[in-house]
Amino acid sequence: MMKNDEQQGGCMCGSIRYAVSGKTVWSAGCCCRDCAKATGTPYVVWVGFPPERVRYLSGAPRVYTSSEGVLRGFCETCGTSLTYGRDPAFEAVEPTLYIAAATLDDPAAYPPTEVVWYGQRPGWYDLSTDIPLHETISVENAARSLNHVLKNK
């Protein structure tokens, strides 16, 4: 995305505050079952940054391994889902830490460019949007993964 200035956000109770800066690696909505279960919603928008561009101003998320190689961060006090990341041993793309866009002080700062895993959404949930809705992973994200793998061979 285009933002270059610093944005801040945090959990609902205020125990954890963070700052992100620069352009996002990828900003997308996700309807997969794992994200739905982790957030309690049918749709979550993740905004990805290189880990060095995410810093904690106060507190830090507790990290939970939700499935092999998947690390989810949340506030131990209020339960806010804050981050999604991959264990570097399982990462197919450049290291990226995804922040839940709704936890930003300005959630509109990084709008999603697409929605992935739309085919896993509940039958009662439909999005009306002008951005692409992908039944599974998007071509953009698959290409980003492939380019990273090829670059590191």
C-alpha positions as CSV (number, residue, x, y, z in Angstrom):
1,M,0.0,0.0,0.0
2,M,1.0,3.6,-0.2
3,K,1.3,4.9,3.4
4,N,4.8,5.8,4.4
5,D,4.1,7.6,7.7
6,E,3.9,5.9,11.0
7,Q,0.6,4.5,12.1
8,Q,-0.2,3.3,15.7
9,G,-2.7,0.9,17.1
10,G,-3.3,-1.5,20.0
11,C,-5.6,-3.9,21.8
12,M,-9.0,-3.1,23.2
13,C,-7.8,-2.6,26.8
14,G,-4.7,-0.6,25.9
15,S,-2.2,-3.0,27.4
16,I,-0.5,-3.4,24.1
17,R,0.4,-0.5,21.8
18,Y,2.4,-0.8,18.6
19,A,3.6,1.4,15.7
20,V,4.0,0.4,12.1
21,S,5.7,2.3,9.3
22,G,6.2,2.3,5.6
23,K,4.4,0.5,2.8
24,T,2.7,-2.8,3.4
25,V,3.9,-6.0,1.9
26,W,0.3,-7.1,1.4
27,S,-3.1,-6.1,2.7
28,A,-5.9,-8.5,2.3
29,G,-9.1,-9.7,3.9
30,C,-9.2,-13.4,4.8
31,C,-12.2,-15.6,5.3
32,C,-10.4,-18.9,6.1
33,R,-11.7,-21.0,9.0
34,D,-8.5,-20.6,11.0
35,C,-8.7,-16.8,10.9
36,A,-12.5,-16.9,11.7
37,K,-11.9,-19.1,14.7
38,A,-9.0,-17.0,15.9
39,T,-10.8,-13.7,15.6
40,G,-14.5,-14.7,16.1
41,T,-15.4,-13.1,12.8
42,P,-16.2,-14.3,9.3
43,Y,-13.7,-11.8,7.8
44,V,-10.5,-10.2,9.1
45,V,-8.2,-7.8,7.2
46,W,-4.4,-8.4,7.7
47,V,-1.9,-5.7,6.9
48,G,1.6,-7.2,6.4
49,F,4.9,-5.5,7.2
50,P,8.5,-6.6,7.4
51,P,9.0,-7.4,11.1
52,E,11.6,-4.7,11.6
53,R,8.9,-2.1,10.7
54,V,6.6,-3.2,13.6
55,R,7.6,-2.1,17.1
56,Y,5.8,-2.4,20.4
57,L,5.4,0.8,22.3
58,S,4.0,-0.9,25.4
59,G,3.4,-4.6,26.1
60,A,3.7,-7.4,23.6
61,P,1.3,-10.0,22.3
62,R,1.3,-13.5,23.7
63,V,2.0,-15.8,20.8
64,Y,0.1,-19.0,20.1
65,T,1.0,-21.6,17.5
66,S,-2.4,-22.2,16.0
67,S,-1.3,-24.7,13.4
68,E,2.1,-25.9,12.2
69,G,4.2,-22.9,11.4
70,V,1.4,-20.3,12.1
71,L,2.0,-17.9,15.0
72,R,-0.9,-15.7,16.2
73,G,-0.5,-12.9,18.7
74,F,-3.2,-11.7,21.1
75,C,-3.5,-9.6,24.2
76,E,-3.5,-11.8,27.3
77,T,-5.7,-9.3,29.2
78,C,-8.5,-8.5,26.8
79,G,-8.1,-11.2,24.1
80,T,-7.8,-8.9,21.2
81,S,-6.3,-10.7,18.1
82,L,-3.4,-8.6,17.0
83,T,-1.0,-10.4,14.7
84,Y,-0.5,-13.3,12.3
85,G,2.9,-14.5,11.3
86,R,4.8,-17.6,10.2
87,D,7.6,-19.5,11.9
88,P,10.6,-18.7,9.7
89,A,11.2,-22.4,9.2
90,F,7.8,-22.6,7.4
91,E,7.8,-19.2,5.7
92,A,7.5,-19.4,1.9
93,V,7.6,-15.6,1.4
94,E,9.8,-12.9,2.9
95,P,9.4,-12.6,6.7
96,T,6.2,-10.7,7.3
97,L,4.2,-9.8,10.4
98,Y,0.5,-9.2,9.7
99,I,-1.4,-6.7,11.9
100,A,-5.1,-7.0,12.3
101,A,-6.2,-3.8,10.5
102,A,-9.1,-3.2,12.9
103,T,-6.6,-2.7,15.7
104,L,-5.0,0.3,14.0
105,D,-6.1,3.7,15.4
106,D,-7.0,4.5,11.8
107,P,-8.2,1.2,10.4
108,A,-8.8,2.9,7.0
109,A,-5.0,3.6,6.6
110,Y,-4.3,0.3,4.8
111,P,-7.4,-0.9,2.9
112,P,-7.4,-4.5,1.6
113,T,-6.6,-5.0,-2.0
114,E,-8.3,-8.4,-2.2
115,V,-10.0,-11.1,-0.2
116,V,-8.6,-14.6,0.1
117,W,-10.2,-17.9,1.1
118,Y,-13.6,-16.5,0.3
119,G,-14.8,-20.0,-0.4
120,Q,-14.5,-20.9,3.3
121,R,-16.8,-18.1,4.5
122,P,-20.0,-19.0,6.2
123,G,-22.9,-19.4,3.8
124,W,-24.7,-16.5,5.4
125,Y,-21.8,-14.1,4.8
126,D,-21.4,-12.2,1.6
127,L,-19.1,-9.2,0.8
128,S,-20.2,-6.5,-1.5
129,T,-16.9,-5.0,-2.7
130,D,-15.0,-3.8,-5.7
131,I,-11.9,-5.7,-4.8
132,P,-11.2,-9.3,-6.0
133,L,-12.7,-12.2,-4.0
134,H,-10.6,-15.3,-4.4
135,E,-12.1,-18.7,-3.5
136,T,-8.6,-19.8,-2.1
137,I,-5.3,-18.0,-2.2
138,S,-4.7,-15.2,-4.7
139,V,-2.4,-15.3,-7.7
140,E,-0.6,-12.3,-6.3
141,N,0.2,-14.0,-3.0
142,A,1.2,-17.3,-4.7
143,A,3.5,-15.4,-7.1
144,R,5.1,-13.6,-4.2
145,S,5.8,-16.9,-2.5
146,L,7.2,-18.4,-5.7
147,N,9.5,-15.4,-6.3
148,H,10.8,-15.6,-2.7
149,V,11.6,-19.3,-3.0
150,L,13.3,-18.8,-6.4
151,K,15.3,-15.9,-5.2
152,N,16.6,-17.9,-2.2
153,K,17.6,-21.0,-4.1
